Amino acid sequence: CHPGARSVQMADALMVAEPTRRSNVSRLRRWLGTDDAGRAYLPEGYDGSLRLADAVTSDWERLELLVSGGVSTAPLANLVSALDLVRGAPLADAAPGQWHWAEEWRIDMIQMVR
């Protein structure tokens, strides 16, 4: 599933019923919380589309930015910072094939770090 995907697409990709998806998203919204201004990091998706707030980032996103010009041309400091973000196999908590929507990301992450 991709950012901005509709709720039905998300439920299908996660292989869960719609009520389960809604419940999981609500729990995730509470877990993520709000910024200092009280805005949710996972705003309600009243239009059927969910997006994390721009303030939400990931180690993967930061790693991609550090080596955005290519690993072979990245400054040594960027490579060191990128490798500092690596703490094991990507998405290691999911069995291969468990999160079909994440397989492409998992492969990209492994290839980038190798």
Secondary structure as GFF3:
##gff-version 3
##sequence-region A 1 114
A	DSSP	alpha_helix	7	14	.	.	.	ID=ss1
A	DSSP	alpha_helix	18	32	.	.	.	ID=ss2
A	DSSP	alpha_helix	59	66	.	.	.	ID=ss3
A	DSSP	three_ten_helix	71	73	.	.	.	ID=ss4
A	DSSP	alpha_helix	76	84	.	.	.	ID=ss5
A	DSSP	three_ten_helix	100	102	.	.	.	ID=ss6
A	DSSP	alpha_helix	103	113	.	.	.	ID=ss7
###
